[in-house]
């Protein structure tokens, strides 16, 4: 394997991706079951909201997947075609667009990940290892988007129904458990995908991932509970206005941070809107500048907003209870969970989070500190100076100027696009 930042794709991550696929399929089956159940109960409002969430989330995922396929450079696509026969076959026959229109783009990515992973395990190779991590990286981000565009809102809807009825039906309970599992696996898969950039393989143990899951769970659970309880008593229109106001605020905040993740202005606007949607439920770092300060501001906003939502629920139903738990106990539990989650998050960043210095050489230039893994940059097998591949990163052509030979200046770096840009941006943000 080339020197530099090594790709590391353990068998446990392959098993985690397979488990994620199984939960994805289970969640799809439960989605259909829930729609049918609402229809049989003549709960048409709930059914309409659920269908809107399912269709909207699926279209959003296919849009990102299709844009990412189109953003890839010619060399990147050729490099993938050498190792992933399924994508090469579909590219040659122009079937990628058809699959995405049919809402099957995510399944294609799962299939490609399984193909390269199995081939890599049959004969381990540095290039296959790098491509497996690259595919897992994109898939984990898509699953994270799906989690907070479908699973989290859907779980909020189910919890609101439970709180309103004060009765847990087994179908609703099963769907709730499935949504919790999907959220947990998506968070852990994104965490594991980002840690693949760590040079210290000892950092790839499961303990940091479990701690990462724990603090996210402790922060997300009270947020979902607050929105769900408010939705169980307040008018639907009021909840919609609340969401739109907070979402617009977060969109402006993402715009203020000047994110540069996608390769087109339209794609970037889509990304900022999606980030704002994630922020409604969970923190997601989109910039490596002053991440601590922005995180503090975000958690303060969410804590205050959640307290207001719980207060409106309690005011509207003063004698209300949740599974026999009085309102004041709900406040204590939600507040305690959020405080403990913040403490666990601080401990994680103090003790478990990989440092940026663990993924780069201190002698690297400021340009190369953006954490671009060499195998990802050389997917096509060709080495380019702007890709920071070690075998040519320091090479310069010589020009004969008479008795002396002077090195020619390197060509100006080309802007990164496609997977290289996505991996660099997200890794840089994650390690900040």
C-alpha positions as CSV (number, residue, x, y, z in Angstrom):
1,X,0.0,0.0,0.0
2,X,1.2,3.5,-0.7
3,X,2.7,5.7,2.0
4,X,0.6,8.4,3.5
5,X,-2.9,8.0,4.9
6,X,-3.8,4.3,4.7
7,X,-7.2,3.1,3.9
8,X,-8.4,0.5,6.4
9,X,-11.5,-1.5,5.6
10,X,-12.0,-4.3,8.2
11,X,-14.4,-7.2,7.9
12,X,-16.4,-5.7,10.7
13,X,-17.3,-2.7,8.6
14,X,-18.4,-5.0,5.8
15,X,-20.7,-6.8,8.3
16,X,-22.0,-3.5,9.5
17,X,-22.9,-2.5,5.9
18,X,-24.7,-5.8,5.4
19,X,-26.6,-5.2,8.6
20,X,-27.5,-1.7,7.5
21,X,-28.9,-3.1,4.2
22,X,-31.0,-5.6,6.2
23,X,-32.4,-2.8,8.3
24,X,-33.0,-0.7,5.2
25,X,-35.1,-3.5,3.7
26,X,-36.9,-4.1,7.0
27,X,-37.6,-0.4,7.3
28,X,-39.1,-0.4,3.8
29,X,-41.4,-3.3,4.6
30,X,-42.5,-1.7,7.9
31,X,-43.1,1.6,6.0
32,X,-45.6,-0.2,3.6
33,X,-47.2,-1.9,6.6
34,X,-47.6,1.3,8.4
35,X,-49.3,3.0,5.4
36,X,-51.7,0.1,5.0
37,X,-52.5,0.2,8.8
38,X,-53.3,3.9,8.6
39,X,-55.5,3.3,5.6
40,X,-57.4,0.5,7.4
41,X,-57.9,2.7,10.4
42,X,-59.0,5.6,8.2
43,X,-56.3,7.8,9.7
44,X,-55.9,9.6,6.4
45,X,-54.0,12.6,7.8
46,X,-51.4,10.4,9.4
47,X,-51.2,8.3,6.2
48,X,-50.7,11.4,4.1
49,X,-47.9,12.7,6.3
50,X,-46.2,9.3,6.2
51,X,-46.4,9.0,2.4
52,X,-45.1,12.6,2.1
53,X,-42.1,11.7,4.3
54,X,-41.4,8.4,2.4
55,X,-41.6,9.9,-1.1
56,X,-39.8,13.1,-0.2
57,X,-36.9,11.3,1.4
58,X,-36.6,8.8,-1.4
59,X,-36.5,11.6,-4.1
60,X,-33.9,13.5,-2.0
61,X,-31.6,10.5,-1.8
62,X,-31.9,9.7,-5.5
63,X,-31.1,13.4,-6.3
64,X,-27.9,13.3,-4.2
65,X,-26.9,9.9,-5.6
66,X,-27.5,10.9,-9.2
67,X,-25.6,14.2,-8.7
68,X,-22.6,12.4,-7.2
69,X,-22.4,10.0,-10.0
70,X,-22.4,12.9,-12.5
71,X,-19.8,14.9,-10.5
72,X,-17.2,12.1,-10.8
73,X,-14.3,12.9,-13.2
74,X,-13.5,10.7,-16.2
75,X,-10.5,9.2,-14.5
76,X,-12.6,8.5,-11.4
77,X,-15.3,6.7,-13.4
78,X,-12.7,4.7,-15.3
79,X,-11.0,3.7,-12.1
80,X,-14.2,2.5,-10.6
81,X,-15.0,0.6,-13.8
82,X,-11.8,-1.4,-13.4
83,X,-12.9,-2.8,-10.1
84,X,-16.7,-2.5,-9.9
85,X,-18.1,-4.4,-12.9
86,X,-21.7,-3.6,-12.0
87,X,-21.2,0.2,-12.3
88,X,-19.2,-0.2,-15.5
89,X,-22.0,-2.3,-17.1
90,X,-24.6,0.3,-16.1
91,X,-22.5,3.3,-17.2
92,X,-21.9,1.7,-20.7
93,X,-25.7,1.1,-21.2
94,X,-26.8,4.5,-19.7
95,X,-29.0,2.8,-17.2
96,X,-28.0,4.8,-14.1
97,X,-30.6,7.5,-14.8
98,X,-33.3,4.9,-15.2
99,X,-32.4,3.3,-11.9
100,X,-32.5,6.6,-10.1
101,X,-35.9,7.5,-11.6
102,X,-37.1,4.2,-10.4
103,X,-35.8,5.1,-6.9
104,X,-33.2,2.3,-7.0
105,X,-30.0,4.3,-6.8
106,X,-29.3,3.5,-3.1
107,X,-29.7,-0.3,-3.8
108,X,-27.2,0.1,-6.7
109,X,-24.7,1.6,-4.2
110,X,-25.3,-1.3,-1.8
111,X,-24.7,-3.8,-4.6
112,X,-21.5,-2.1,-5.7
113,X,-20.2,-1.9,-2.1
114,X,-20.9,-5.6,-1.7
115,X,-19.2,-6.5,-5.0
116,X,-15.9,-4.7,-4.3
117,X,-15.9,-5.8,-0.6
118,X,-16.2,-9.5,-1.5
119,X,-13.6,-9.2,-4.2
120,X,-11.2,-7.4,-1.8
121,X,-11.7,-10.1,0.9
122,X,-10.9,-12.8,-1.7
123,X,-7.6,-11.1,-2.6
124,X,-6.8,-8.0,-0.5
125,X,-5.4,-5.2,-2.6
126,X,-4.7,-1.5,-1.8
127,X,-6.8,-0.2,-4.7
128,X,-9.7,-2.4,-3.8
129,X,-9.4,-1.4,-0.2
130,X,-9.5,2.3,-1.1
131,X,-12.5,1.9,-3.4
132,X,-14.4,-0.1,-0.8
133,X,-13.9,2.8,1.7
134,X,-14.9,5.3,-1.0
135,X,-18.2,3.5,-1.8
136,X,-18.9,3.0,1.9
137,X,-18.2,6.7,2.5
138,X,-20.9,7.9,0.0
139,X,-23.3,5.2,1.2
140,X,-23.0,6.1,4.8
141,X,-23.7,9.8,4.0
142,X,-26.8,8.8,2.0
143,X,-28.0,6.7,4.9
144,X,-27.4,9.6,7.3
145,X,-29.5,11.9,5.1
146,X,-32.2,9.2,4.9
147,X,-32.2,8.9,8.7
148,X,-33.0,12.6,9.3
149,X,-35.3,13.1,6.3
150,X,-37.4,10.0,6.9
151,X,-36.6,7.9,9.9
152,X,-36.4,10.7,12.5
153,X,-39.5,12.5,11.3
154,X,-41.3,9.2,11.0
155,X,-40.4,8.2,14.5
156,X,-41.6,11.6,15.7
157,X,-44.9,10.9,14.0
158,X,-45.2,7.5,15.6
159,X,-44.3,8.9,19.0
160,X,-46.9,11.6,18.6
161,X,-49.6,9.0,17.8
162,X,-48.6,6.9,20.8
163,X,-48.8,10.0,23.1
164,X,-52.1,11.0,21.7
165,X,-53.7,7.6,22.0
166,X,-51.9,6.6,25.2
167,X,-51.9,3.1,23.8
168,X,-49.1,1.2,22.2
169,X,-50.2,-1.1,19.3
170,X,-47.7,-3.8,18.4
171,X,-47.4,-2.6,14.8
172,X,-46.6,1.0,15.9
173,X,-44.2,-0.3,18.5
174,X,-42.4,-2.4,16.0
175,X,-42.1,0.4,13.6
176,X,-40.7,2.6,16.4
177,X,-38.1,0.1,17.3
178,X,-37.1,-0.3,13.6
179,X,-36.7,3.5,13.3
180,X,-34.5,3.6,16.4
181,X,-32.4,0.8,15.0
182,X,-32.1,2.7,11.6
183,X,-31.0,5.9,13.3
184,X,-28.4,4.1,15.5
185,X,-26.9,2.2,12.6
186,X,-26.7,5.3,10.4
187,X,-24.9,7.3,13.0
188,X,-22.5,4.5,13.7
189,X,-21.9,3.8,10.0
190,X,-21.1,7.5,9.3
191,X,-18.7,7.5,12.3
192,X,-17.0,4.4,11.1
193,X,-16.7,5.7,7.5
194,X,-15.0,8.9,8.7
195,X,-12.6,7.0,11.0
196,X,-11.3,5.0,8.0
197,X,-9.2,8.1,7.3
198,X,-7.3,7.7,10.6
199,X,-3.7,6.6,10.3
200,X,-3.8,5.1,13.7
201,X,-5.6,1.8,13.2
202,X,-5.9,1.4,17.0
203,X,-8.5,4.1,16.7
204,X,-10.8,1.8,14.8
205,X,-11.9,-0.1,17.8
206,X,-15.6,-0.4,18.6
207,X,-15.5,1.5,21.9
208,X,-15.3,5.0,20.3
209,X,-18.1,4.1,18.0
210,X,-20.3,3.0,21.0
211,X,-19.5,6.2,22.8
212,X,-20.3,8.2,19.7
213,X,-23.6,6.4,19.4
214,X,-24.4,6.9,23.1
215,X,-24.1,10.7,23.1
216,X,-26.0,11.0,19.8
217,X,-28.8,8.8,21.2
218,X,-28.9,10.8,24.5
219,X,-29.2,14.1,22.5
220,X,-31.5,13.0,19.8
221,X,-34.0,11.1,22.0
222,X,-35.2,14.2,24.0
223,X,-35.3,16.2,20.9
224,X,-37.6,13.7,19.2
225,X,-39.7,13.4,22.3
226,X,-40.2,17.2,22.6
227,X,-41.3,17.6,19.0
228,X,-43.5,14.5,19.2
229,X,-45.3,15.6,22.4
230,X,-45.9,19.0,21.0
231,X,-47.3,17.5,17.8
232,X,-49.6,15.3,19.8
233,X,-51.6,18.2,21.2
234,X,-50.8,21.3,19.0
235,X,-52.5,21.9,15.6
236,X,-50.6,20.5,12.6
237,X,-50.3,23.9,11.1
238,X,-48.5,25.3,14.2
239,X,-46.0,22.5,14.1
240,X,-45.4,23.0,10.4
241,X,-44.8,26.8,10.9
242,X,-42.4,26.0,13.8
243,X,-40.4,23.6,11.5
244,X,-40.3,26.1,8.6
245,X,-39.1,28.9,10.8
246,X,-36.3,26.9,12.4
247,X,-35.4,25.3,9.1
248,X,-35.1,28.6,7.3
249,X,-32.9,29.9,10.2
250,X,-30.6,26.9,9.8
251,X,-30.5,27.3,6.0
252,X,-29.3,30.9,6.4
253,X,-26.8,29.7,9.0
254,X,-25.4,27.1,6.6
255,X,-25.3,29.7,3.9
256,X,-23.4,32.0,6.3
257,X,-20.8,29.3,6.8
258,X,-20.2,29.3,3.0
259,X,-20.3,25.5,2.6
260,X,-18.6,24.2,-0.5
261,X,-19.6,20.5,-0.7
262,X,-21.3,20.0,-4.1
263,X,-19.9,20.9,-7.5
264,X,-22.8,23.1,-8.8
265,X,-24.7,26.0,-7.2
266,X,-27.9,24.1,-7.5
267,X,-26.4,21.1,-5.7
268,X,-25.0,23.3,-3.0
269,X,-28.4,24.8,-2.3
270,X,-29.8,21.3,-2.1
271,X,-27.0,20.4,0.3
272,X,-27.6,23.4,2.6
273,X,-31.3,22.7,2.7
274,X,-30.5,19.1,3.7
275,X,-28.1,20.2,6.4
276,X,-30.7,22.5,7.8
277,X,-33.1,19.5,8.0
278,X,-30.5,17.4,9.8
279,X,-29.9,20.3,12.2
280,X,-33.5,20.2,13.2
281,X,-32.8,16.9,14.9
282,X,-29.1,16.5,15.3
283,X,-25.8,18.4,15.1
284,X,-23.8,17.9,11.8
285,X,-20.5,19.7,11.3
286,X,-20.2,21.4,7.9
287,X,-17.1,23.6,8.5
288,X,-13.8,23.1,10.2
289,X,-13.7,26.7,11.4
290,X,-14.6,27.3,15.0
291,X,-16.5,24.0,15.2
292,X,-16.6,24.2,19.0
293,X,-18.3,27.6,19.1
294,X,-20.9,26.7,16.5
295,X,-21.6,23.5,18.3
296,X,-22.3,25.4,21.6
297,X,-24.6,27.8,19.8
298,X,-26.5,25.0,18.1
299,X,-27.0,22.9,21.3
300,X,-28.2,26.1,23.1
301,X,-30.8,26.8,20.4
302,X,-32.0,23.2,20.4
303,X,-32.2,23.0,24.2
304,X,-34.2,26.2,24.4
305,X,-36.5,25.2,21.5
306,X,-37.1,21.7,23.0
307,X,-37.9,23.3,26.4
308,X,-40.5,25.6,24.7
309,X,-42.1,22.7,22.9
310,X,-42.4,20.7,26.1
311,X,-43.8,23.7,27.8
312,X,-46.5,24.2,25.2
313,X,-47.4,20.5,25.5
314,X,-47.6,20.7,29.3
315,X,-49.6,24.0,29.1
316,X,-52.1,22.5,26.7
317,X,-52.4,19.2,28.6
318,X,-51.6,20.0,32.2
319,X,-52.7,16.7,33.5
320,X,-51.2,14.8,30.6
321,X,-48.9,11.8,31.2
322,X,-46.7,9.7,29.0
323,X,-47.0,6.0,29.8
324,X,-48.1,6.9,33.3
325,X,-45.2,9.5,33.7
326,X,-46.4,13.0,34.8
327,X,-45.4,16.0,32.9
328,X,-42.8,17.2,35.4
329,X,-41.1,13.8,35.2
330,X,-41.0,14.1,31.4
331,X,-39.2,17.4,31.8
332,X,-36.7,15.9,34.2
333,X,-36.0,12.9,32.0
334,X,-35.6,14.9,28.8
335,X,-33.4,17.5,30.5
336,X,-31.3,14.9,32.2
337,X,-30.8,13.0,29.0
338,X,-29.7,16.2,27.2
339,X,-27.3,17.2,29.9
340,X,-25.8,13.7,30.2
341,X,-25.5,13.6,26.4
342,X,-23.5,16.9,26.4
343,X,-21.2,15.5,29.0
344,X,-20.6,12.2,27.1
345,X,-20.0,14.2,23.9
346,X,-17.4,16.3,25.7
347,X,-15.7,13.2,27.0
348,X,-15.8,11.6,23.6
349,X,-14.0,14.6,22.0
350,X,-11.5,14.7,24.9
351,X,-10.7,10.9,25.0
352,X,-11.9,9.1,21.8
353,X,-12.0,11.5,18.9
354,X,-9.1,11.1,16.4
355,X,-7.0,14.2,16.1
356,X,-6.4,15.8,12.7
357,X,-2.6,15.3,13.3
358,X,-3.2,11.5,13.3
359,X,-4.2,11.6,9.6
360,X,-1.6,13.9,8.1
361,X,2.1,14.4,8.1
362,X,3.2,17.5,9.9
363,X,5.6,18.3,7.1
364,X,2.7,18.5,4.6
365,X,1.8,21.9,3.1
366,X,-1.3,23.7,4.1
367,X,-2.9,22.6,0.8
368,X,-2.4,18.9,1.7
369,X,-3.8,19.3,5.2
370,X,-7.3,18.8,3.8
371,X,-6.9,15.1,4.4
372,X,-7.2,13.6,0.9
373,X,-6.5,9.8,1.1
374,X,-4.0,8.9,-1.7
375,X,-5.9,5.8,-2.8
376,X,-9.1,7.8,-3.3
377,X,-7.2,10.3,-5.4
378,X,-5.7,7.7,-7.6
379,X,-8.8,5.6,-8.3
380,X,-8.1,5.7,-12.0
381,X,-4.6,4.3,-11.5
382,X,-3.0,7.6,-12.8
383,X,-1.1,9.8,-10.4
384,X,-1.5,13.5,-10.5
385,X,0.2,16.2,-8.5
386,X,-3.0,17.7,-7.4
387,X,-4.1,14.4,-5.9
388,X,-1.3,14.4,-3.4
389,X,-0.2,10.9,-4.2
390,X,3.1,10.2,-2.5
391,X,4.9,8.9,-5.5
392,X,4.6,12.2,-7.4
393,X,3.7,14.7,-4.7
394,X,7.3,15.9,-4.5
395,X,8.4,15.4,-8.1
396,X,9.2,18.2,-10.5
397,X,10.3,18.1,-14.1
398,X,13.7,19.6,-15.0
399,X,14.3,22.1,-17.7
400,X,17.6,22.4,-19.4
401,X,18.8,26.1,-19.2
402,X,22.3,25.6,-20.4
403,X,25.0,24.6,-17.9
404,X,22.5,24.6,-15.0
405,X,19.3,22.6,-14.6
406,X,16.6,24.4,-12.8
407,X,13.3,22.8,-11.6
408,X,10.2,24.0,-13.4
409,X,7.4,25.3,-11.2
410,X,4.6,22.8,-10.6
411,X,1.3,23.5,-12.5
412,X,-1.4,25.3,-10.7
413,X,-3.6,22.9,-8.8
414,X,-6.9,21.9,-10.3
415,X,-10.1,22.2,-8.2
416,X,-11.2,18.9,-6.9
417,X,-14.5,17.4,-7.9
418,X,-16.6,14.3,-7.3
419,X,-15.6,11.8,-4.6
420,X,-12.3,13.4,-3.9
421,X,-13.9,16.7,-2.9
422,X,-16.6,15.0,-0.8
423,X,-14.1,12.9,1.1
424,X,-11.8,15.8,1.7
425,X,-14.6,18.1,2.9
426,X,-16.3,15.7,5.2
427,X,-13.0,14.3,6.7
428,X,-11.7,17.8,7.3
429,X,-15.0,18.7,9.1
430,X,-15.1,15.5,11.1
431,X,-11.5,15.9,12.4
432,X,-11.9,19.5,13.3
